[in-house]
Structures are given as C-alpha cells and as structure tokens.
Amino acid sequence: MSLKKAYILVFLVLIIDQVSKIYIKTHFYLGESVKVLGWEWFQIHFIENEGMAWGAVIPGDYGKLALTVFRIIAVFGIGWWLWDSVKKKASNYLVVAIALILAGAVGNIIDSVFYGVIFNDSYHQVATLFSEDPYGKWFYGEVVDMFYFPIWEGNLPEWLPIWGGKYFTFFNAIFNVADVAISVGVGILIVFNKRAFGGSKEEKTLAATAGIEEK
C-alpha cells in the first residue's frame, strides 16, 4: 500500500470519528441514551472519558496534561512507524493496521486538545460548538464516547464464586470510532501476525529469487 492510500485511510477514519463526536456533543446531553432500532443491546449512550481507556484517570492537577502530551508523542512515533513501513514495502496487513491505530490515536487526541475550548459543558444541556463559555482549556478536553452494547444484563447465579448473585452487564464498555479503529488495528496485528510481520515484499522477492537460483 502506498503512503498516499494509507493517509487517505487515516483521513477517512478521522472524519467519521469527529463527525460522530460533534453530532453527539451537539445533540445529546451527558448521560443521555437512545436505543438503536429499539434494541436493548445496541445503544447510543453519551459519556465523556476524562482519562485513559476504561475511564482510568491519572491523579493530580497535571495528570490529564501529562496523558495528552504522552499521546501526542506516541502519535509521532506511530506516524514514523507508518512511514517507515511503507518505505520498506511492508505487508498491507501491517500498513493498514498502523494506519488504523494512528487514526484512532489522533482522533482521541483532537478531543483532548481542542474540545475543552470549543464546547461548553454537556451537563443537563446540549453543548454548543464554538461556545463563548467553554468547559475547559487547551489540552484538558474530555474524549467523547457513545457506542454501548449491553448484550446481557442481570444477576449472576448464586453458585458463582466472588460474583455470585451480583448484578452484571456484558459488555459494559462505552467507546467511539477512534477506539474501534485502534482495536481493529491491534486485532489485525494479533490475528494476522505472521502476514503482517512476515518481511517486506522486497525481502520476499529476494528470497524467492535466491531459491530459484539455488535450484
């Protein structure tokens, strides 16, 4: 895959991610939920993530800033990895995976860097884009999440150790398009590991040529 095509993939994922987030911010108040097609197991549920994945938070006044800066540095590293992989004519599996991970990382960084200064808060109200009363400041924005798939909810059997009788939701994570892109990218690297890291096209061609010459 060429670098141009990889960048197009990154751009498309970013557009879908940001359009969906801006729509949610400007049409839902925080905590509002809508069942898609009336299904209990597929909902649009608006929350904001203040920290890392799964809602984890770095303690301290500068925890959020440190997280955002770390993400930005990581994105430059992923961007270089993408450029280097294309230059070395790596497998399309690897290039697509890196492009998806890059797009997802950038998508969530945009929220962290900009949303605090372009939106007002969403508590009991629908936020306004380019508000004169923003809820935060640069690098302190919150990441918008909305996809919720509570496939099963109920009390677990009493005979189960530790969790027996407790109320349980499967699957209770709430995520966004950027998160999906990152997960799919990582999934490709895991499932198609041999194809992704099986050497560049140039190396495979040289190996095949050497094998023919030996015969």
C-alpha positions in Angstrom: 0.0 0.0 0.0 1.3 3.5 -0.9 1.7 6.2 1.7 -1.0 8.2 0.0 -3.5 5.5 0.3 -2.5 5.0 4.0 -3.1 8.7 4.7 -6.4 8.6 2.9 -7.5 5.7 5.2 -6.3 7.8 8.2 -8.2 10.8 7.0 -11.4 8.9 6.4 -11.4 7.4 9.8 -10.7 10.8 11.4 -13.6 12.4 9.5 -16.1 9.7 10.6 -14.8 9.8 14.2 -15.0 13.6 14.5 -18.4 14.0 12.7 -19.9 11.4 15.0 -18.4 13.0 18.1 -19.5 16.5 17.2 -23.0 15.2 16.4 -23.3 13.6 19.8 -22.0 16.7 21.6 -24.4 19.0 19.8 -27.5 16.7 20.1 -27.1 14.8 23.4 -26.7 15.9 27.0 -24.3 14.0 29.1 -25.7 10.6 30.2 -28.5 10.6 27.6 -29.1 7.2 26.0 -31.1 6.2 22.8 -31.8 2.6 21.8 -30.9 2.0 18.2 -33.9 0.5 16.3 -35.4 -0.2 19.7 -32.8 -2.8 20.6 -31.8 -3.1 24.2 -28.3 -4.4 23.3 -27.3 -1.6 21.0 -27.5 2.0 22.4 -26.1 5.4 21.8 -25.1 6.5 25.3 -23.2 9.7 25.6 -20.4 9.9 28.2 -17.1 11.7 28.4 -13.8 10.0 29.3 -11.6 12.1 31.4 -8.6 9.8 31.3 -7.2 6.7 29.7 -9.0 3.7 28.3 -11.8 2.3 30.5 -12.2 5.6 32.3 -8.9 5.3 34.2 -7.6 8.7 35.4 -4.0 9.9 36.2 -4.2 11.6 39.6 -3.0 15.1 40.2 -3.6 18.5 38.6 -1.3 17.7 35.7 -2.3 14.2 35.1 -4.6 15.0 32.2 -1.9 17.2 30.7 0.7 14.5 31.0 -1.6 12.0 29.4 -2.3 14.3 26.4 1.3 15.1 25.9 2.2 11.4 26.1 -0.5 10.6 23.4 0.9 13.3 21.1 4.5 11.9 21.4 3.1 8.4 20.8 1.3 9.6 17.6 4.6 10.9 16.2 6.1 7.5 16.9 3.3 5.7 15.2 3.4 8.1 12.3 7.1 7.4 11.8 6.3 3.6 12.0 3.8 4.0 9.2 6.2 6.0 7.0 9.0 3.5 7.6 6.8 0.5 7.0 5.5 1.9 3.6 9.1 2.9 2.7 10.2 -0.7 3.3 7.2 -2.1 1.3 5.9 -3.9 4.3 2.8 -6.1 4.2 -0.5 -4.4 3.6 -1.8 -6.0 6.8 0.9 -4.1 8.7 0.4 -0.8 6.9 -3.4 -0.9 7.3 -3.1 -1.8 11.0 -0.7 1.0 11.7 -2.9 3.5 9.8 -5.9 2.5 11.8 -4.1 2.8 15.1 -2.7 6.2 14.0 -6.1 7.4 13.0 -7.7 6.3 16.3 -4.9 7.9 18.4 -5.2 11.2 16.5 -9.0 11.1 16.8 -8.9 11.0 20.6 -6.1 13.5 20.8 -8.2 16.0 19.0 -10.8 15.7 21.7 -8.2 16.1 24.5 -6.5 19.1 22.9 -9.4 21.1 21.4 -12.8 20.1 22.9 -12.3 21.9 26.2 -12.0 25.3 24.4 -14.6 24.9 21.6 -17.5 23.3 23.6 -19.4 24.3 26.7 -20.3 21.6 29.1 -23.0 18.9 28.4 -24.5 18.7 31.9 -28.3 18.8 31.6 -27.9 20.5 28.3 -26.8 20.1 24.7 -23.4 21.6 24.1 -22.7 24.4 21.7 -19.9 24.3 19.2 -17.5 27.3 19.4 -19.2 28.3 22.7 -18.2 31.6 24.4 -18.3 29.8 27.7 -16.0 26.7 27.1 -15.9 24.0 29.8 -12.2 23.6 29.9 -8.9 24.8 28.5 -6.3 23.7 25.9 -5.1 20.1 26.4 -7.7 19.4 29.1 -10.6 18.3 26.9 -12.6 15.1 27.5 -12.9 12.3 25.0 -16.5 11.7 23.7 -17.7 8.1 23.8 -21.1 6.9 22.6 -21.3 3.2 21.4 -22.8 0.9 24.1 -23.6 -2.8 23.6 -25.1 -4.2 26.9 -25.6 -7.6 25.3 -26.7 -9.1 28.6 -27.7 -7.6 31.9 -28.9 -9.4 35.1 -28.0 -11.1 38.3 -25.3 -13.8 38.1 -26.1 -17.3 39.5 -25.6 -17.6 43.3 -23.3 -20.6 42.9 -20.6 -18.5 41.2 -17.6 -17.7 43.5 -17.0 -14.0 44.3 -19.5 -12.5 41.9 -22.4 -14.9 42.6 -25.8 -13.0 42.9 -24.3 -9.7 41.8 -25.8 -7.6 39.0 -23.6 -7.9 35.9 -23.6 -6.3 32.4 -21.9 -7.9 29.4 -20.5 -5.9 27.6 -20.4 -2.6 29.6 -17.7 -0.7 27.8 -18.7 2.6 26.0 -16.4 3.6 23.1 -16.1 5.7 20.0 -15.0 5.3 16.3 -11.4 6.1 17.2 -11.4 3.3 19.8 -12.8 0.9 17.2 -10.0 1.9 14.8 -7.3 1.2 17.4 -8.9 -2.1 18.4 -9.2 -3.3 14.8 -5.6 -2.3 14.1 -4.3 -4.2 17.1 -6.6 -7.1 16.2 -5.1 -7.3 12.7 -1.6 -7.4 14.2 -2.6 -10.2 16.6 -4.7 -12.4 14.2 -2.6 -11.8 11.1 0.7 -11.6 12.9 2.7 -13.8 10.5 1.4 -12.0 7.4 1.9 -8.5 9.0 5.4 -9.1 10.2 6.5 -11.7 7.6 9.0 -9.5 5.9 8.8 -6.8 3.3 7.8 -7.5 -0.3 11.4 -6.8 -1.4 12.8 -9.3 1.1 10.3 -12.0 -0.1 11.2 -11.3 -3.7 14.9 -11.6 -3.0 14.3 -14.9 -1.0 12.2 -16.3 -3.9 14.9 -15.3 -6.4 17.7 -16.8 -4.3 15.7 -20.1 -4.1 15.3 -20.3 -7.8 19.0 -19.6 -8.4 20.0 -22.3 -6.0 17.9 -24.8 -7.9 
